[in-house]
């Protein structure tokens, strides 16, 4: 029976090499497919149960060998919503079941893929080139926490991002120990002050005192604007926003109201411009914050202790009410040191408000957050991409379009990136090596031809047997 066994063994060899060629063909065909994982072929011998001294080589069976854990090269695409996984893991995706547009329904089944060429469709869903929809978690804009425990299909709409009213202005500056105002004269005592030690505010600014008798130092009238400007120095300006997102320019001025040289304490007042075009006695040009900002002998701020200076109450600029805003200087943000220029060195003026905005672009961070950049300059985390890892990656079931399905052998998904990172603006290429596949194809062809030779030889031998009885 040896000749007949040789025939059947050669047939299994041809079948095994045909299977290997089929995999090689698929790998070469998908050498440019994004996220494709090649299929290698492994062979196993099938040995019949025979006596020890009658053992034979046996036939052969071929099996697939997955390479899901072998990463392909990353390629930059410059498309912000494209994303690749650098390391282990898969994107969690879903398929559309029925409907179109806003009525679209999904299978609500988690599938997994390395194909990260995601882009927005007309309805704001992130879908890859094979038609799989990216899943993740929405992010609470107030707390920054993830919403829900099960990933859902991510949808990003271009709704307007609401405005935020300014509540704080971060201010970092140095006030000169001797302010060189237009009125300052080094030969005249107290000339650098808002008013000298022998003159009251009412005497120096009678129109202003009359305009606000209850707080005679709280405002500067339009008629005395020129005198005030000559006795104060500019402190910079910043654009703030009201609750509707309307922009207002806030101009700051500082005036020194007391000094150590005049027998007192180095003290400053902050004024905010309300109407720089005011000219009448009954018009308010500047408002005083009415907070005494004092400095010690080393130039460090002593008061206010909390480092917050509230902008004047009742402040209205250009018809827009500006309220509830604090100038925050902290314990070291405001100093009084010597400066030859005699002017304020405003190192930083920043505020926390912004106008309403619309979504300009979306990108993906290394942690998997979908980041929205809005027209008002704000960057907000809109969603968290869902990713998963498996203990048995190579036991996942392959599906069309580079997707995989969980199996008993693969084990359940382990949610999260682990030590891996996401790389935005990139996609993972196929892990197929064309040169290697051609080498395997040559070897496969030779093995297949050798098996056909075995069949030819066995046929010749059988022909000899048949010729015996002729």
C-alpha angles and dihedrals in degrees: 000000000000095000093050091048089051089055094052092043091052090050091054088048091053091047091050093049090046089055090049090050090050090056092045089051092051092048093051091046090053098041089115097038113119112247094359117157114208123233116228124194127235126190131216128192120232110211122190119227105260140149117286094254093042100056119141135199092250130203129296139243126197127217136183121254115204122216099195092135093056109093123219124222118281116239125197114233101172088227106128096212094052111099136179131197114235101203133002125345146067137243114250109235141169138205130237112248105180143345134037135243116357089351093061115135126200134209091244088221124128115236126172134224144165091209103110104172090123122165136165121271123206092278098051097260120137107233129171129224092269093055099257118141119226117239130205146127130289116236124228105238092210102047101019090229125136116260116227133356101248121067117248131194107279117239123180117191126193095238118153115270107231123245122253122215116232112255101167139028113202106217127188117175147132119235113209115246088227111032111212098218121169087257096049116115119173090211093055118071117237092002089130091060127090087248129353125256093260096050127073124220089249090056094046095043108020095164091052093048090051092049091058108023093164090059105020093186098046103089143030115219122224092247091058097041093105092052091048093049090052090054099046138052131226118261100190133264137253136189114240132183134228122218090275092054095252111155120234126182112225115201116198128205129180127209126187109227102177138016142190090240090062092051097264138082127290099261133170136189126209118223126191123206113243102168116000089182093059114125106161130090091240095050125093115228100169134012126211119227086216093221119130108224107197132185134205128228093275093054095255119136114255102179144068087043095204094053093234125121115188115218113244117287115245093027112162120179120187091344093306119114113233111198143147095034123137126199101222116202101156120206098305106022094092121051138167111218134147115281122180090212091058088218134112117270102211103194097177137008114175133156133197103226132093142180125252115283144186128230111272104172143348127220137171125240126217088256092056100256118147101228120202119204112203132202090250091063096256121137114204132180104236102176144353117237113233115232132175140193131203134210089218104039095162092055094064115118113247120232133184117284098031095294128137135206128214117254135185089254094052093052126221121311120269104216119225140045099270107191093341126104136210119234114206121213091028139094131202115246127217114286090222116124107208094201091051092048092052090051090051090047092056092049090047092050091051092048091049092049090049090054090052088052090055090054091049091050092048089050091053090050092050090049088056089052092051091049091060093075096046 
